[in-house]
Amino acid sequence: MKHKYSSKADFVRKNKKKAQTDVKSNPFEVRINRQKHNVLGKKLRKFDKGMPGVSRSKAIKKRKATLLQEYQQRDKRNQFVDRRLGENDPEMTLEDKMLQRFAMERKTHHEKASAFSLNEEEELTHFGQSLSQIEKFEEPDSDSDDDATGKLSGEYVKEAHFGGFLTKKTAKDNEEKSDKPKSRQEMIEEIIAQSKQRKHERQHQKEQTDDLREKLDQQWTELQNHMLVQKKSKSQPKEEREKPKPDDYDIMVRELGFEIKAKASDRLKTEEELAREEQERLQKLEADRQLRMKGLTQEDIRQQQQNRHVSADDLDDGFDFIRPERLQLAYKDGKLLLPEGKELMPSTSDTEDKPIRRKPHSEAAADQSEDEDKEDQSEEENSDQSEGEDSDQSEEEDDGSDLESEKSEEEGSEEEEGDKDGSEEEEEGEGDKNDKSEQETEVTEKTRISEKERKAIAEAAKTELPYTFKAPESLKDLMELMEGQSYDRQLIIIHRIRKCHHPSLAEGNKKKLQDLFSILLEYFGKLANQSPVAMEMIDGLTIHLYELAQQSPGPAAESVQTVLKNKYHKFDSVCQRKGRAVYPAVDTLLLLKLVSVIFPTSDFRHSVVTPAMLFMAQILTKCPVTSGRDVACGLFVCTLFLQYVSLSKRFVPEVINYLHGLLYLAVKKESGKASVAEVVPPFKHAGAEGSLLVLQDSDSRSIDIKPLALDYLSKNPTQDTDTDDFRMCATHATLQLTNKFANMYKNLPAFHETFSPIRDLLSKHLVLDACPQKVQAARSQFLQLMTDHHSQATYPPLQYEKLKPKPLKLYEPKFDEDYNPERKMKGSRKQKEKERLQKMHKRELKGAVREIRKDAQFLARQQLQDQMDKDAERKRKVKEIMHHLSSQEGECKQIAKKKIKIM
């Protein structure tokens, strides 16, 4: 049977054409881009119709031929690159290539040869002299005959070293001396004689020069004296006749010349150094107190150290051994400075002849107790002062110790003189020595301290406060330290706890001080709830709380914020349950006062101050005024608001409303008439609560105006609030606060409208004619301020806002009569070219990004395929190995079965 295709190539070609026609005729392989407007009779352009499958297969085939080959050849380095000059340039001839290579070779050779060559045009110097002039590199004074330098003469060197030693002679020497040549010894003797002669001549010449110089100096002095005497004789009568008085300027200049210049002061110590010194001082004082509690003194310790037997094998590692106090070596005016009670250790020669005089134990103990009392008093006085003042006091104490050391030096010098006299007397005989020993025993018996004195010292030390304390971990630990102590001592305890646990002394001290702040805050609330309130202790405690908050402001703010949050939740829960609440206790009010002391109140928003202000506003709004204590608490909160907003001048409407309500309570209401003014809660128009501040006595001018006591804030005040004195003081405080807030808010645009209700109440309804002069003055001051502001206030009339008129909407299309669709766009040729290039660049950029993304996808697919091929190959090999092993295992089992059968 004959095949219809003549060859295989014809078969392939026919099938390819058939496949292309099938693709083009297949509607699923052809994609037509959707047009925005269908136009009848419009022909499709080449980019309106496409075949994505065909283009994708072409792109993949192209990437396999290019990108895949590069990816597979990425780690191979088996290519040879010809880097010879001109080899890759087809335009260069063979002669040009050879010339270029020859020039490059000569250039490299010249660079290597001239790397270390010297430039002959430059002049090289050595110590300022040209090297061309110094050719032999010899010193110019090498031929000098100066024996002081220790060098040989030039003639000797020339003849003996470089002249053939003694064998070479000149012609002149041969003529003068025809005898045998001199020996080496004769030559050396001759050289020595010549050098001595030259030295004697130089000395003689020097003496002559000195004599001549002295003679000239003497003549000059005589001539100078003669000339000065003649000048004085001529000018003396004139000076006597005309003696000018010194001018003020001259006097001032001379005084400034003799004025003491400023001296450089010592470097100020850092906070860490001051804290370390304070800790060491407290530890030393505590060690002394512990010794005194045992009845020991410094003299006893010194004697124990002297009497202690030390063996040859002792390593000084006993815990009961107290090392002697090491003193700083210092001199003043050539004398050694020692503190009082300290003496120099005598030498071995002095101890044999001189008796040592020591201070009695009683005197030492008394001095020591006096010093400790002084230190305790100074610490109690300075516990509330700053650290800078403590540093100044330490400098004064150092000065005092220097004076005491000078006194001890004078006493030591007198003792040394007495000891010398005693040593001279001891040389007279042995009888005197026995008398001295008896006197020494009598002195030691007198210096011994009795048991009663030791007990008294121990008891006094036990009553003293310890100088070092452990940082408390809870309020219970702090109360154990404070138990039975006065307020002054409690402040000293807190001060010493802070000094012993300064953050710079140890790593965990900062956390301990942060916990101490929280504990002291709890103790602050406990002190505030006492009756009466311990204001002296609270004032001293506030200083410590402020300083601790400055050291770690973040944790301090969190602690205060937590306490405020707990107190507000209790207050708010009561308000939600009953609709109103009672004024908080004294600890809450003093805590709000403490916030204004510790934290800045002028910030726009603060994590502690802002919640505190909201809490105070809720107090003034939700708490009704039903008693005199409520009035006192409200005035206290208003005073706190004044301190909070004194710098920022933030407007607080709750305070203005509350002050207006308090003044309403002082107005006398007549029965059967309408209310004199409009008030808002928490105040009421009628009832017994509406006349809390109305005076009962018709004439109250004799009442003494005083600030409201802190006792009125407690829940059970000891002082009675149902008196005209309290009412008058409260009314006066309200007027004072009203004046202060009015002065602060007088620049507000709505000042007149804000304070006009208070003005109407004071001018029309509140009668204060029978009140003290201070109250009337406060009222008139407020009314005068309102009058002045009202006369100056100018309000522009209200007007509508001037707006640009809106155009009417036009729905008719706009026609251009000169429109030509074939006209070219406006613009210069340069602008058109720029826009065309920008458009082309944008299109090419998008195309490049698209191609790069497709290349990355192709490489990712290829890498995945390679990994899958590797995995498949590994699985195949593993299967082959397992199959081979299983076959071996089967054969082994068969052989084992045959052996068993045979056996």
BELCOR-V289454 format. One record per residue. RES is the residue in one letter. PHI is phi in degrees with one decimal (* if undefined). PSI is psi as a letter, one per 30 degrees, with the letter a starting at -180 (none if undefined). D_CENTER is the distance of its C-alpha to the mean C-alpha in whole Angstrom. Layout:
[[RES/PHI/PSI/D_CENTER] [RES/PHI/PSI/D_CENTER]]
This chain:
[[M/*/k/104] [K/-88.3/k/103] [H/-76.2/k/99] [K/-78.3/f/98] [Y/-102.8/k/96] [S/-74.4/e/97] [S/-147.9/l/94] [K/-69.8/e/90] [A/-63.3/e/89] [D/-63.9/e/90] [F/-66.9/e/89] [V/-67.0/e/86] [R/-65.6/e/86] [K/-63.8/e/88] [N/-66.6/e/85] [K/-65.0/e/82] [K/-63.8/e/84] [K/-65.3/e/85] [A/-66.1/e/81] [Q/-65.2/e/80] [T/-65.7/e/83] [D/-65.7/e/82] [V/-66.4/e/78] [K/-66.8/e/79] [S/-82.3/f/81] [N/-78.4/j/79] [P/-67.8/f/77] [F/-76.4/f/75] [E/-92.4/f/74] [V/-107.8/k/74] [R/-121.0/k/71] [I/-114.1/k/72] [N/-68.7/k/69] [R/-72.5/k/69] [Q/-95.0/l/70] [K/-71.2/e/69] [H/-129.7/k/72] [N/-82.2/k/75] [V/-114.7/k/78] [L/-70.2/k/81] [G/80.2/g/83] [K/-83.4/k/79] [K/-82.5/k/79] [L/-76.8/k/76] [R/-84.4/l/74] [K/-69.4/f/73] [F/-94.2/g/69] [D/-84.8/f/71] [K/-131.6/k/72] [G/-150.9/l/71] [M/-121.6/j/71] [P/-64.0/e/68] [G/-66.6/e/69] [V/-64.9/e/71] [S/-64.8/e/68] [R/-67.4/e/65] [S/-66.6/e/68] [K/-65.2/e/68] [A/-63.5/e/64] [I/-65.5/e/64] [K/-64.3/e/67] [K/-65.5/e/65] [R/-68.5/e/62] [K/-65.5/e/64] [A/-79.8/f/65] [T/-115.3/d/62] [L/-66.9/e/59] [L/-67.4/e/60] [Q/-65.2/e/62] [E/-64.2/e/58] [Y/-66.2/e/57] [Q/-75.0/f/59] [Q/-96.1/g/59] [R/-69.2/e/55] [D/-103.0/g/55] [K/-100.9/k/58] [R/-128.6/h/58] [N/-105.9/g/62] [Q/-106.1/k/63] [F/-104.4/k/64] [V/-111.0/k/62] [D/-84.1/j/64] [R/-106.0/g/62] [R/-70.6/k/65] [L/-64.2/k/65] [G/74.7/g/67] [E/-74.2/e/68] [N/-94.3/g/67] [D/-104.1/j/68] [P/-72.1/f/71] [E/-79.6/f/72] [M/-81.4/k/72] [T/-84.5/l/75] [L/-66.2/e/75] [E/-65.5/e/76] [D/-61.6/e/72] [K/-63.4/e/71] [M/-67.1/e/72] [L/-62.8/e/71] [Q/-64.7/e/68] [R/-67.0/e/67] [F/-66.0/e/69] [A/-64.2/e/66] [M/-66.5/e/63] [E/-65.8/e/65] [R/-65.1/e/65] [K/-65.1/e/62] [T/-64.1/e/60] [H/-65.3/e/62] [H/-66.3/e/62] [E/-64.2/e/58] [K/-69.3/e/58] [A/-71.8/e/61] [S/-93.4/g/59] [A/-67.2/e/55] [F/-115.6/g/56] [S/-81.1/k/58] [L/-89.9/k/58] [N/-79.5/j/58] [E/-71.7/f/61] [E/-73.3/f/60] [E/-81.1/k/57] [E/-101.5/j/58] [L/-87.9/k/56] [T/-126.4/l/55] [H/-142.1/j/54] [F/58.3/h/53] [G/82.7/f/54] [Q/-111.8/k/57] [S/-70.6/k/59] [L/-72.3/f/60] [S/-69.7/f/63] [Q/-79.3/e/64] [I/-94.3/i/63] [E/-88.0/e/65] [K/-89.2/f/66] [F/55.3/h/63] [E/-111.7/l/64] [E/-72.7/k/63] [P/-69.0/f/65] [D/-102.3/g/66] [S/-71.1/f/67] [D/-93.8/g/70] [S/-72.4/l/70] [D/-101.5/h/71] [D/-78.7/j/69] [D/-75.3/f/69] [A/-68.0/f/66] [T/-77.7/f/64] [G/80.5/g/66] [K/-104.8/l/67] [L/-80.8/l/71] [S/-72.1/l/73] [G/-69.3/e/73] [E/-65.0/e/77] [Y/-66.6/e/77] [V/-64.0/e/74] [K/-65.4/e/76] [E/-87.0/e/79] [A/-81.7/e/78] [H/-92.5/e/76] [F/-114.5/g/77] [G/-111.0/g/80] [G/75.0/g/82] [F/58.4/b/81] [L/-97.1/g/85] [T/-83.4/f/87] [K/-94.8/k/86] [K/-129.5/l/88] [T/-80.8/l/89] [A/-70.2/e/92] [K/-66.0/e/92] [D/-67.7/e/91] [N/-66.6/e/94] [E/-72.6/e/96] [E/-72.7/e/95] [K/-122.8/j/95] [S/-93.4/g/97] [D/-76.9/a/97] [K/-70.5/l/95] [P/-66.6/l/91] [K/-72.7/l/89] [S/-80.8/l/87] [R/-66.8/e/83] [Q/-64.7/e/84] [E/-65.1/e/85] [M/-62.6/e/83] [I/-66.7/e/80] [E/-63.2/e/82] [E/-64.6/e/83] [I/-64.5/e/79] [I/-65.0/e/78] [A/-64.6/e/81] [Q/-63.7/e/80] [S/-65.6/e/76] [K/-65.7/e/77] [Q/-65.1/e/79] [R/-64.3/e/76] [K/-64.5/e/74] [H/-64.7/e/76] [E/-64.4/e/77] [R/-65.1/e/73] [Q/-66.5/e/73] [H/-63.2/e/76] [Q/-66.1/e/74] [K/-65.8/e/71] [E/-64.4/e/73] [Q/-62.3/e/75] [T/-63.8/e/72] [D/-66.0/e/70] [D/-62.5/e/73] [L/-63.9/e/73] [R/-66.5/e/70] [E/-62.9/e/70] [K/-63.3/e/73] [L/-66.6/e/72] [D/-62.2/e/69] [Q/-66.6/e/71] [Q/-63.7/e/73] [W/-66.4/e/70] [T/-62.7/e/69] [E/-63.3/e/73] [L/-63.4/e/73] [Q/-65.8/e/69] [N/-64.4/e/70] [H/-62.8/e/74] [M/-67.3/e/72] [L/-67.4/e/70] [V/-65.0/e/73] [Q/-64.1/e/74] [K/-65.8/e/72] [K/-64.9/e/71] [S/-65.2/e/75] [K/-77.7/e/75] [S/-93.6/f/72] [Q/-66.7/e/72] [P/-62.0/e/74] [K/-65.9/e/72] [E/-64.7/e/69] [E/-68.3/e/71] [R/-74.7/e/72] [E/-112.0/j/69] [K/-113.0/j/66] [P/-70.1/k/63] [K/-81.5/k/61] [P/-66.9/k/57] [D/-78.8/l/55] [D/-64.8/e/52] [Y/-65.0/e/50] [D/-63.2/e/51] [I/-62.4/e/51] [M/-66.2/e/47] [V/-62.1/e/47] [R/-66.1/e/48] [E/-64.6/e/46] [L/-65.0/e/43] [G/-66.1/e/44] [F/-92.1/g/44] [E/-70.5/k/41] [I/-72.8/k/38] [K/-73.8/l/35] [A/-69.0/k/32] [K/-105.4/k/30] [A/-70.0/k/27] [S/-85.2/l/25] [D/-69.3/l/23] [R/-67.3/k/19] [L/-69.5/k/17] [K/-78.3/k/16] [T/-77.3/l/13] [E/-64.3/e/12] [E/-66.2/e/13] [E/-65.9/e/16] [L/-63.4/e/17] [A/-65.5/e/17] [R/-65.9/e/19] [E/-64.8/e/21] [E/-65.2/e/22] [Q/-64.7/e/23] [E/-63.7/e/25] [R/-64.9/e/27] [L/-65.6/e/27] [Q/-65.3/e/29] [K/-66.2/e/31] [L/-64.8/e/32] [E/-67.7/e/33] [A/-63.3/e/35] [D/-62.7/e/37] [R/-66.7/e/38] [Q/-63.4/e/39] [L/-66.2/e/41] [R/-68.4/f/43] [M/-65.9/f/43] [K/-85.1/f/45] [G/83.7/g/47] [L/-101.8/l/46] [T/-124.5/l/45] [Q/-63.5/e/43] [E/-67.1/e/47] [D/-63.6/e/48] [I/-64.5/e/45] [R/-64.5/e/46] [Q/-68.0/e/50] [Q/-62.6/e/49] [Q/-68.1/e/47] [Q/-73.0/e/50] [N/-85.7/f/53] [R/-73.0/k/51] [H/-85.3/k/53] [V/-114.8/j/51] [S/-82.5/l/53] [A/-72.0/f/53] [D/-96.6/g/52] [D/-73.4/k/49] [L/-101.5/g/45] [D/57.4/h/44] [D/-107.9/g/42] [G/-77.4/k/44] [F/-78.6/f/42] [D/-86.4/f/44] [F/-83.4/k/43] [I/-103.5/j/41] [R/-72.3/k/39] [P/-66.1/l/40] [E/-68.9/k/37] [R/-89.9/k/36] [L/-101.3/l/36] [Q/-83.8/k/34] [L/-77.3/k/36] [A/-146.9/k/36] [Y/-123.3/l/39] [K/-145.3/k/40] [D/56.4/h/43] [G/79.8/g/44] [K/-117.6/k/44] [L/-77.4/k/42] [L/-91.9/k/40] [L/-132.8/k/40] [P/-68.0/l/39] [E/-65.8/k/42] [G/90.7/f/44] [K/-102.4/k/43] [E/-133.4/l/46] [L/-73.7/k/46] [M/-72.6/k/48] [P/-70.4/l/51] [S/-75.6/l/53] [T/-66.8/e/55] [S/-73.8/e/58] [D/-76.5/e/57] [T/-69.2/f/57] [E/-74.5/e/61] [D/-108.0/f/62] [K/-107.5/k/59] [P/-76.0/k/59] [I/-95.0/k/55] [R/-100.8/k/54] [R/-116.9/l/52] [K/-78.7/k/51] [P/-61.7/l/52] [H/-64.5/e/51] [S/-63.5/e/51] [E/-66.3/e/50] [A/-63.9/e/47] [A/-65.0/e/46] [A/-63.9/e/47] [D/-63.4/e/44] [Q/-65.9/e/42] [S/-64.4/e/42] [E/-64.1/e/42] [D/-63.5/e/39] [E/-67.4/e/37] [D/-62.0/e/39] [K/-62.5/e/37] [E/-66.6/e/34] [D/-64.1/e/34] [Q/-62.5/e/35] [S/-65.5/e/32] [E/-69.0/e/30] [E/-65.3/e/32] [E/-71.2/e/32] [N/-102.1/g/28] [S/-65.9/f/27] [D/-93.9/g/26] [Q/-93.1/l/24] [S/-81.9/l/21] [E/-71.8/f/19] [G/-62.7/e/19] [E/-69.5/e/23] [D/-64.3/e/23] [S/-65.2/e/22] [D/-64.0/e/25] [Q/-66.8/e/27] [S/-64.7/e/26] [E/-66.4/e/27] [E/-66.2/e/30] [E/-65.0/e/31] [D/-63.1/e/31] [D/-63.3/e/33] [G/-64.7/e/36] [S/-66.8/e/36] [D/-64.4/e/37] [L/-64.3/e/40] [E/-65.2/e/41] [S/-66.3/e/40] [E/-64.6/e/43] [K/-62.9/e/45] [S/-65.2/e/45] [E/-64.1/e/46] [E/-63.4/e/49] [E/-65.8/e/50] [G/-64.1/e/50] [S/-65.0/e/52] [E/-65.2/e/55] [E/-65.4/e/55] [E/-64.8/e/55] [E/-64.3/e/58] [G/-63.8/e/59] [D/-66.6/e/59] [K/-63.7/e/61] [D/-62.5/e/64] [G/-66.0/e/64] [S/-66.9/e/64] [E/-67.0/e/67] [E/-72.3/e/69] [E/-66.5/f/68] [E/-71.3/f/70] [E/-73.9/e/73] [G/-177.0/l/74] [E/-80.4/f/73] [G/-62.6/e/74] [D/-63.9/e/71] [K/-62.3/e/69] [N/-63.4/e/70] [D/-63.3/e/70] [K/-63.1/e/66] [S/-62.3/e/66] [E/-64.2/e/67] [Q/-65.9/e/65] [E/-65.1/e/62] [T/-62.8/e/63] [E/-63.7/e/64] [V/-66.0/e/60] [T/-64.3/e/58] [E/-65.0/e/60] [K/-71.0/e/59] [T/-79.8/f/56] [R/-68.7/k/56] [I/-91.3/k/54] [S/-73.9/l/56] [E/-66.2/e/56] [K/-63.3/e/55] [E/-66.1/e/53] [R/-63.5/e/51] [K/-64.7/e/51] [A/-63.4/e/50] [I/-63.9/e/47] [A/-65.3/e/46] [E/-64.5/e/47] [A/-63.6/e/45] [A/-69.1/e/42] [K/-69.2/e/42] [T/-75.8/f/42] [E/-72.8/l/39] [L/-75.2/k/35] [P/-63.4/l/34] [Y/-93.2/f/30] [T/-126.7/k/29] [F/-131.9/l/29] [K/-84.4/k/28] [A/-66.4/k/26] [P/-69.9/k/28] [E/-101.4/f/28] [S/-153.4/l/30] [L/-65.5/e/32] [K/-64.0/e/35] [D/-63.1/e/33] [L/-66.8/e/32] [M/-66.1/e/35] [E/-66.3/e/37] [L/-71.7/e/34] [M/-84.3/f/35] [E/-64.5/k/39] [G/76.9/g/41] [Q/-102.7/k/38] [S/-73.0/l/38] [Y/-64.5/e/35] [D/-63.6/e/34] [R/-68.3/e/34] [Q/-62.8/e/32] [L/-65.6/e/29] [I/-65.4/e/29] [I/-62.2/e/29] [I/-63.8/e/26] [H/-62.3/e/24] [R/-72.4/e/25] [I/-62.2/e/24] [R/-66.5/e/21] [K/-68.9/e/21] [C/-75.3/f/22] [H/-125.0/h/20] [H/-65.9/k/16] [P/-58.4/f/14] [S/-80.2/f/13] [L/-88.7/e/17] [A/-149.6/l/18] [E/-75.4/e/17] [G/-90.5/g/19] [N/-69.4/e/18] [K/-65.0/e/15] [K/-66.8/e/18] [K/-64.4/e/21] [L/-69.5/e/19] [Q/-65.1/e/19] [D/-66.1/e/23] [L/-63.2/e/23] [F/-62.5/e/22] [S/-64.2/e/25] [I/-67.2/e/27] [L/-66.0/f/27] [L/-67.1/e/27] [E/-66.3/e/30] [Y/-66.0/e/31] [F/-61.0/e/31] [G/-64.8/e/33] [K/-67.1/e/36] [L/-67.1/e/36] [A/-69.5/f/36] [N/-85.2/f/39] [Q/-72.8/l/41] [S/-128.3/j/44] [P/-77.6/l/43] [V/-69.2/k/40] [A/-82.1/i/38] [M/-68.7/e/36] [E/-62.9/e/35] [M/-70.0/e/33] [I/-66.3/e/32] [D/-63.4/e/30] [G/-67.5/e/29] [L/-69.6/e/27] [T/-63.3/e/26] [I/-63.8/e/23] [H/-66.5/e/22] [L/-64.5/e/22] [Y/-65.1/e/20] [E/-67.3/e/17] [L/-66.7/e/17] [A/-67.0/e/17] [Q/-69.9/e/14] [Q/-70.9/e/12] [S/-137.7/i/13] [P/-67.5/e/14] [G/-64.2/e/16] [P/-61.1/e/18] [A/-63.9/e/19] [A/-63.1/e/20] [E/-65.1/e/22] [S/-64.7/e/24] [V/-65.8/e/25] [Q/-64.6/e/26] [T/-65.2/e/28] [V/-64.4/e/30] [L/-62.4/e/31] [K/-65.0/e/32] [N/-64.0/e/34] [K/-68.4/e/36] [Y/-69.6/e/36] [H/-62.4/e/38] [K/-64.1/e/40] [F/-64.9/e/41] [D/-70.4/e/42] [S/-63.1/e/44] [V/-66.7/e/46] [C/-64.1/e/46] [Q/-70.8/e/47] [R/-80.2/e/50] [K/-109.4/f/51] [G/86.7/f/50] [R/-151.9/l/49] [A/-143.2/l/47] [V/-103.2/l/46] [Y/-59.4/k/44] [P/-65.6/l/41] [A/-75.1/l/41] [V/-66.8/e/39] [D/-62.8/e/36] [T/-67.9/e/35] [L/-65.3/e/35] [L/-70.3/f/33] [L/-65.0/e/30] [L/-64.3/e/31] [K/-67.4/e/30] [L/-64.5/e/27] [V/-61.4/e/26] [S/-68.8/f/26] [V/-83.8/e/24] [I/-84.1/e/21] [F/-110.6/l/20] [P/-72.6/k/21] [T/-101.1/f/24] [S/-92.3/f/25] [D/-69.6/l/23] [F/-65.1/e/26] [R/-146.0/k/25] [H/-136.0/k/23] [S/-69.1/f/23] [V/-114.5/e/24] [V/-68.4/e/26] [T/-63.1/e/28] [P/-61.1/e/30] [A/-64.4/e/30] [M/-67.2/e/32] [L/-64.8/e/34] [F/-63.7/e/35] [M/-65.1/e/36] [A/-64.5/e/38] [Q/-65.6/e/40] [I/-63.5/e/41] [L/-69.7/f/42] [T/-95.7/e/44] [K/-94.7/f/45] [C/-97.2/j/46] [P/-74.4/l/50] [V/-94.5/j/50] [T/-122.8/f/53] [S/-152.4/l/52] [G/-66.1/e/51] [R/-62.8/e/48] [D/-62.7/e/47] [V/-63.5/e/47] [A/-64.2/e/45] [C/-64.8/e/42] [G/-65.0/e/43] [L/-65.2/e/42] [F/-64.1/e/39] [V/-67.0/e/38] [C/-63.8/e/39] [T/-64.4/e/37] [L/-63.7/e/34] [F/-61.1/e/34] [L/-63.1/e/34] [Q/-70.1/e/31] [Y/-67.4/e/30] [V/-105.2/g/31] [S/-66.3/e/31] [L/-91.3/e/28] [S/-79.2/f/29] [K/55.5/h/33] [R/-73.8/k/33] [F/-78.5/k/37] [V/-121.4/j/38] [P/-67.6/f/42] [E/-62.2/e/42] [V/-68.3/e/41] [I/-62.2/e/44] [N/-64.5/e/46] [Y/-68.3/e/46] [L/-64.8/e/46] [H/-63.1/e/49] [G/-67.7/e/51] [L/-64.7/e/50] [L/-66.8/e/52] [Y/-65.3/e/55] [L/-67.8/f/55] [A/-89.1/f/56] [V/-86.7/k/59] [K/-80.0/k/62] [K/-96.7/k/64] [E/-98.6/k/68] [S/-69.7/k/70] [G/85.5/g/71] [K/-115.5/l/69] [A/-68.4/l/67] [S/-65.4/k/63] [V/-72.9/f/62] [A/-155.1/l/59] [E/-91.0/k/57] [V/-123.9/l/54] [V/-116.2/l/52] [P/-56.4/l/51] [P/-85.8/g/50] [F/-97.3/l/53] [K/-118.6/l/56] [H/-75.7/e/59] [A/-127.6/l/62] [G/101.4/l/62] [A/-66.0/f/61] [E/-72.3/f/57] [G/-81.7/f/58] [S/-128.3/h/59] [L/-66.8/e/56] [L/-104.9/g/55] [V/-77.8/k/59] [L/-72.8/k/60] [Q/-86.5/e/63] [D/-88.3/k/64] [S/-71.2/e/66] [D/-120.3/j/65] [S/-124.7/g/61] [R/-72.2/f/60] [S/-82.2/f/60] [I/-71.9/k/57] [D/-88.5/k/54] [I/-80.5/k/51] [K/-132.9/l/48] [P/-65.5/k/45] [L/-66.7/k/45] [A/-74.0/l/44] [L/-70.4/f/42] [D/-65.8/f/44] [Y/-65.6/f/46] [L/-80.2/f/43] [S/-71.9/l/44] [K/-68.9/e/47] [N/-123.7/i/49] [P/-68.1/k/49] [T/-74.1/e/51] [Q/-88.1/k/52] [D/-80.1/k/54] [T/-96.0/f/53] [D/-93.2/h/57] [T/-135.4/l/57] [D/-69.2/f/58] [D/-61.5/e/55] [F/-64.6/e/52] [R/-63.3/e/54] [M/-67.4/e/54] [C/-63.6/e/50] [A/-67.2/e/49] [T/-64.5/e/51] [H/-64.4/e/49] [A/-63.6/e/46] [T/-65.3/e/46] [L/-65.2/e/48] [Q/-62.6/e/45] [L/-65.4/e/42] [T/-62.1/e/45] [N/-63.5/e/44] [K/-67.3/e/41] [F/-69.4/e/40] [A/-66.6/e/43] [N/-64.7/e/41] [M/-76.9/e/38] [Y/-100.7/g/40] [K/-68.6/f/43] [N/-91.1/g/41] [L/-72.8/k/42] [P/-63.7/e/45] [A/-100.8/h/46] [F/-63.6/e/46] [H/-64.0/e/49] [E/-69.8/e/50] [T/-71.0/e/47] [F/-100.7/g/49] [S/-64.1/e/52] [P/-60.9/e/53] [I/-68.5/e/52] [R/-62.9/e/54] [D/-64.9/e/57] [L/-66.6/e/56] [L/-72.8/e/56] [S/-83.9/f/59] [K/-111.0/e/61] [H/-115.6/e/61] [L/-86.2/j/59] [V/-99.5/j/61] [L/-125.7/g/59] [D/-70.1/e/62] [A/-93.4/g/62] [C/-100.6/l/59] [P/-61.5/l/57] [Q/-65.0/e/56] [K/-62.3/e/52] [V/-67.6/e/53] [Q/-64.0/e/55] [A/-64.9/e/53] [A/-64.3/e/50] [R/-64.9/e/52] [S/-65.3/e/54] [Q/-64.0/e/50] [F/-65.9/e/50] [L/-64.3/e/53] [Q/-65.4/e/53] [L/-63.1/e/49] [M/-65.2/e/51] [T/-65.6/e/54] [D/-62.5/e/52] [H/-68.5/e/50] [H/-68.2/e/53] [S/-71.9/f/55] [Q/-89.1/f/52] [A/-72.9/k/51] [T/-129.3/k/53] [Y/-113.7/k/53] [P/-70.3/k/54] [P/-67.8/l/57] [L/-72.8/k/56] [Q/-137.5/l/57] [Y/-71.2/l/57] [E/-71.6/k/55] [K/-81.7/j/56] [L/-112.6/l/56] [K/-71.9/k/58] [P/-64.0/k/61] [K/-80.3/k/61] [P/-73.4/l/64] [L/-72.3/k/67] [K/-77.3/k/67] [L/-108.7/k/69] [Y/-99.3/f/71] [E/-81.7/k/73] [P/-70.5/l/72] [K/-97.5/k/72] [F/-108.1/k/74] [D/-109.7/j/74] [E/-71.8/f/77] [D/-96.7/g/76] [Y/-73.2/k/75] [N/-133.1/j/76] [P/-69.3/f/74] [E/-93.1/f/75] [R/-71.4/l/73] [K/-80.2/l/70] [M/-70.6/l/67] [K/-74.6/l/66] [G/127.7/l/63] [S/-77.3/l/64] [R/-66.7/e/65] [K/-65.2/e/61] [Q/-65.9/e/59] [K/-62.6/e/62] [E/-65.1/e/61] [K/-64.9/e/57] [E/-65.5/e/58] [R/-64.0/e/60] [L/-67.2/e/58] [Q/-63.3/e/55] [K/-64.3/e/57] [M/-64.8/e/58] [H/-64.1/e/54] [K/-63.7/e/53] [R/-65.1/e/56] [E/-66.2/e/56] [L/-65.4/e/52] [K/-63.8/e/53] [G/-64.9/e/56] [A/-64.5/e/54] [V/-61.0/e/51] [R/-65.3/e/54] [E/-67.3/e/55] [I/-62.7/e/52] [R/-64.7/e/52] [K/-68.3/e/55] [D/-61.2/e/55] [A/-63.6/e/52] [Q/-66.2/e/54] [F/-63.0/e/57] [L/-65.9/e/55] [A/-64.5/e/53] [R/-64.9/e/57] [Q/-66.6/e/58] [Q/-64.3/e/55] [L/-64.9/e/56] [Q/-64.5/e/60] [D/-61.1/e/59] [Q/-65.1/e/57] [M/-64.8/e/60] [D/-63.9/e/63] [K/-62.4/e/61] [D/-64.7/e/61] [A/-63.8/e/64] [E/-63.2/e/65] [R/-65.1/e/63] [K/-64.4/e/65] [R/-63.4/e/68] [K/-63.8/e/68] [V/-64.0/e/67] [K/-63.3/e/70] [E/-61.7/e/72] [I/-64.4/e/71] [M/-64.8/e/71] [H/-63.3/e/74] [H/-62.6/e/75] [L/-67.1/e/74] [S/-65.7/e/76] [S/-65.5/e/79] [Q/-62.7/e/79] [E/-64.2/e/78] [G/-65.0/e/81] [E/-62.3/e/83] [C/-62.9/e/82] [K/-66.1/e/83] [Q/-63.3/e/86] [I/-62.8/e/87] [A/-64.4/e/86] [K/-65.4/e/88] [K/-61.5/e/91] [K/-63.6/e/90] [I/-65.0/e/91] [K/-65.1/e/94] [I/-64.1/e/95] [M/-70.6/none/94]]
